[in-house]
Amino acid sequence: GVRSQPERQVTRRAAIKRIVESCGGLVPSYRDMAEHLAGEGIEASWVTVRNDYQAMELESKGTRTRRIREDLKTRQAVLIGDFPQIPRACRVDC
């Protein structure tokens, strides 16, 4: 029969948990997970997978890498901002 949205969500999230465990704890990208789910007969867009990951507090490698890069950029900006007396020519740009 037709399943309700909460039922589909529970089934999908259980499948996501099982897939992550079968990947040794590595969390596939949103699109790769959507493909894994499709292979199990579960339809989900990458956006739905993203929302599930957020609700399940999962983070794919790509998301983690982007977050770390952004965090490092923010820290660099703060550090450079903390030392305005250093002439621009003395600063090392990475």
SEMAR-407918 format. One record per residue: y, z, x of N, C-alpha, C in turn; residue number from 1; residue in three letters. Coordinates in pm, 1 decimal. Layout:
// SEMAR-407918
Y Z X Y Z X Y Z X NUM ala
...
***
This chain:
// SEMAR-407918
-119.2 0.0 80.2 0.0 0.0 0.0 126.4 0.0 85.1 1 gly
237.0 2.5 18.1 367.4 5.5 85.0 394.7 148.8 129.8 2 val
434.3 163.5 255.6 461.2 296.4 310.3 610.7 321.7 313.4 3 arg
644.9 447.7 294.6 786.7 484.6 295.1 841.1 480.8 437.4 4 ser
972.7 478.0 448.4 1038.9 474.7 579.1 999.5 595.7 664.5 5 gln
999.4 718.6 607.8 956.7 833.0 690.2 811.3 822.0 737.7 6 pro
723.9 766.4 653.9 583.3 748.8 694.1 572.0 647.2 808.4 7 glu
646.3 537.5 796.6 644.6 435.0 902.9 698.9 494.0 1033.0 8 arg
804.0 576.0 1020.6 864.9 636.6 1138.2 765.9 729.4 1209.4 9 gln
696.2 812.3 1133.7 597.8 904.8 1191.6 487.8 825.2 1262.5 10 val
436.9 720.7 1196.7 330.5 637.6 1253.8 379.3 568.9 1381.4 11 thr
501.3 512.7 1376.1 558.8 441.0 1491.2 579.5 535.8 1608.7 12 arg
634.6 652.4 1582.1 661.7 747.5 1690.7 532.4 802.1 1751.7 13 arg
429.9 818.4 1670.4 299.0 860.1 1723.5 243.8 751.2 1815.4 14 ala
262.1 625.7 1774.9 216.6 512.7 1857.1 296.6 506.7 1987.9 15 ala
427.2 529.4 1980.6 511.0 529.7 2100.7 461.5 636.9 2197.5 16 ile
435.5 755.6 2145.1 386.7 866.4 2229.3 255.0 828.4 2296.0 17 lys
164.5 768.8 2219.6 34.4 727.1 2271.4 49.8 619.4 2379.8 18 arg
140.1 523.5 2357.0 162.4 414.9 2452.8 221.6 469.7 2582.8 19 ile
319.0 559.6 2571.5 379.8 619.7 2691.6 272.9 695.8 2770.4 20 val
188.3 769.5 2701.1 80.8 842.8 2768.4 -15.2 746.7 2837.7 21 glu
-45.4 632.7 2771.8 -137.3 535.0 2830.7 -74.4 463.8 2950.6 22 ser
58.6 469.0 2961.2 131.6 409.2 3075.0 154.7 513.8 3184.4 23 cys
82.5 623.5 3178.1 96.0 727.2 3279.7 229.3 799.7 3273.9 24 gly
289.7 803.2 3156.2 417.7 872.5 3140.2 538.4 784.6 3165.1 25 gly
515.1 661.2 3210.6 627.5 568.0 3229.7 668.3 514.0 3092.8 26 leu
797.4 512.7 3067.7 848.5 470.3 2937.1 890.6 323.6 2946.2 27 val
821.4 234.7 2873.5 857.5 92.1 2876.5 998.7 68.5 2821.9 28 pro
1056.7 -45.3 2858.1 1187.2 -82.9 2803.0 1175.1 -93.6 2651.9 29 ser
1289.9 -94.6 2584.8 1289.7 -104.8 2438.0 1213.1 -228.8 2392.1 30 tyr
1242.3 -342.1 2453.7 1180.2 -468.4 2411.3 1030.7 -470.1 2442.0 31 arg
992.7 -416.1 2559.1 850.0 -410.4 2592.3 776.2 -319.4 2494.9 32 asp
837.3 -207.6 2459.5 773.7 -116.9 2362.9 758.8 -185.3 2227.9 33 met
861.6 -259.9 2186.3 852.6 -332.3 2058.7 733.6 -428.5 2061.8 34 ala
708.3 -491.1 2178.1 593.2 -580.8 2192.2 461.8 -502.2 2186.3 35 glu
456.1 -387.4 2253.5 336.4 -302.3 2247.0 307.7 -264.2 2101.6 36 his
413.3 -224.3 2031.0 396.3 -184.3 1891.0 348.0 -301.3 1806.4 37 leu
404.3 -420.0 1829.1 362.9 -538.8 1754.1 213.8 -565.3 1777.5 38 ala
168.2 -539.6 1900.6 26.7 -555.4 1932.7 -63.0 -460.9 1853.9 39 gly
-3.5 -351.6 1805.5 -77.6 -255.9 1722.0 -48.5 -277.9 1573.9 40 glu
21.1 -386.9 1543.6 51.1 -418.2 1403.7 168.2 -340.4 1346.8 41 gly
253.0 -285.5 1435.9 369.6 -208.7 1390.8 494.6 -288.9 1422.2 42 ile
566.5 -327.7 1318.1 689.3 -404.0 1338.1 805.1 -309.7 1367.7 43 glu
877.1 -339.5 1477.0 995.5 -259.2 1511.9 1083.9 -342.7 1603.7 44 ala
1211.6 -344.3 1574.6 1306.2 -413.8 1662.6 1333.5 -325.4 1783.8 45 ser
1393.5 -382.8 1886.1 1427.1 -302.3 2004.3 1527.1 -193.3 1968.2 46 trp
1611.7 -219.3 1866.5 1710.8 -119.3 1823.6 1639.2 0.3 1760.8 47 val
1537.4 -28.4 1681.0 1458.3 79.3 1620.4 1390.2 161.7 1729.3 48 thr
1334.6 92.1 1830.6 1270.0 161.3 1942.5 1372.4 248.5 2015.6 49 val
1493.4 195.5 2037.4 1598.8 273.4 2103.2 1627.7 401.6 2024.8 50 arg
1639.3 389.2 1893.9 1665.9 505.7 1809.7 1550.1 605.9 1816.5 51 asn
1426.8 553.7 1818.5 1310.4 642.2 1830.3 1312.5 714.0 1965.5 52 asp
1339.3 640.1 2072.3 1345.4 701.4 2205.6 1448.6 814.1 2207.0 53 tyr
1566.0 788.2 2149.9 1671.2 890.5 2148.0 1624.5 1013.4 2069.9 54 gln
1561.8 992.0 1955.8 1513.9 1103.1 1873.2 1402.2 1179.3 1943.6 55 ala
1321.3 1107.0 2023.1 1208.6 1168.0 2092.9 1247.7 1217.5 2233.2 56 met
1374.3 1197.6 2267.7 1427.0 1234.7 2399.6 1349.5 1166.7 2511.7 57 glu
1320.5 1037.0 2491.2 1256.3 954.3 2593.2 1361.4 865.0 2656.0 58 leu
1340.6 831.9 2781.7 1436.0 745.6 2851.5 1356.7 646.7 2936.3 59 glu
1380.1 517.4 2912.3 1311.2 416.5 2992.4 1370.8 413.2 3132.7 60 ser
1297.5 353.3 3224.9 1344.9 344.8 3363.2 1481.0 275.0 3370.8 61 lys
1495.9 164.6 3296.6 1622.1 90.4 3298.9 1739.5 172.5 3247.8 62 gly
1715.5 246.2 3140.5 1820.8 331.4 3084.6 1857.5 441.9 3182.7 63 thr
1756.2 502.1 3244.3 1779.6 610.3 3340.9 1859.0 557.4 3460.7 64 arg
1821.1 438.3 3509.8 1891.0 377.9 3623.6 2036.8 353.0 3589.7 65 thr
2062.9 296.2 3470.2 2202.5 269.7 3428.6 2281.0 400.1 3416.1 66 arg
2218.2 503.6 3358.7 2286.7 631.6 3342.2 2321.5 691.2 3478.3 67 arg
2227.7 685.8 3571.5 2252.4 741.2 3705.1 2364.1 663.4 3774.4 68 ile
2362.2 529.9 3763.1 2469.0 448.5 3823.5 2605.7 485.7 3766.7 69 arg
2612.0 498.6 3633.9 2739.4 534.7 3570.3 2785.0 672.9 3614.4 70 glu
2689.5 765.6 3624.8 2721.6 901.1 3669.4 2776.1 898.9 3811.9 71 asp
2714.0 819.5 3898.6 2760.6 809.9 4037.5 2900.4 747.9 4043.9 72 leu
2923.9 644.9 3962.8 3057.7 583.0 3959.0 3162.3 685.1 3917.2 73 lys
3130.0 765.1 3816.8 3222.3 867.6 3767.8 3249.8 969.6 3877.2 74 thr
3143.7 1011.8 3947.1 3161.7 1109.4 4055.3 3246.7 1052.6 4167.1 75 arg
3225.9 925.2 4201.8 3306.4 861.6 4306.7 3453.3 860.1 4266.5 76 gln
3479.8 825.6 4142.7 3617.9 819.0 4095.1 3683.2 956.6 4102.6 77 ala
3608.3 1059.6 4067.3 3661.4 1195.3 4072.0 3688.9 1235.2 4216.8 78 val
3595.1 1205.6 4306.4 3614.0 1240.2 4447.3 3735.9 1169.4 4505.6 79 leu
3748.5 1041.2 4478.5 3863.4 966.1 4529.7 3992.1 1022.1 4470.2 80 ile
3987.4 1056.8 4342.8 4104.2 1114.2 4276.3 4143.3 1249.7 4332.2 81 gly
4046.1 1321.5 4388.7 4072.6 1454.6 4443.6 4147.1 1450.8 4577.1 82 asp
4150.4 1334.9 4641.0 4211.0 1325.4 4773.6 4319.2 1216.8 4778.0 83 phe
4424.8 1234.1 4700.2 4527.8 1129.5 4696.0 4605.2 1117.5 4827.6 84 pro
4600.9 1221.9 4912.7 4675.6 1217.6 5037.7 4610.1 1124.9 5140.8 85 gln
4482.5 1086.2 5120.6 4416.5 996.9 5215.5 4464.3 855.1 5186.3 86 ile
4519.0 786.2 5287.3 4565.5 649.2 5265.2 4451.6 560.1 5219.0 87 pro
4482.9 466.1 5132.9 4383.0 375.4 5075.1 4300.2 306.8 5183.9 88 arg
4360.1 270.0 5295.0 4290.5 198.4 5401.7 4179.3 283.9 5462.9 89 ala
4187.4 415.7 5450.9 4087.3 505.1 5510.0 3967.4 526.6 5418.5 90 cys
3979.9 489.6 5295.4 3870.3 511.3 5200.9 3763.3 403.9 5219.4 91 arg
3639.8 444.5 5208.4 3529.0 349.3 5218.4 3487.1 310.8 5077.7 92 val
3489.0 181.2 5052.1 3443.5 132.4 4921.3 3298.4 89.0 4933.2 93 asp
3216.8 137.5 4841.5 3073.7 101.6 4843.7 3049.4 -13.6 4749.7 94 cys
***
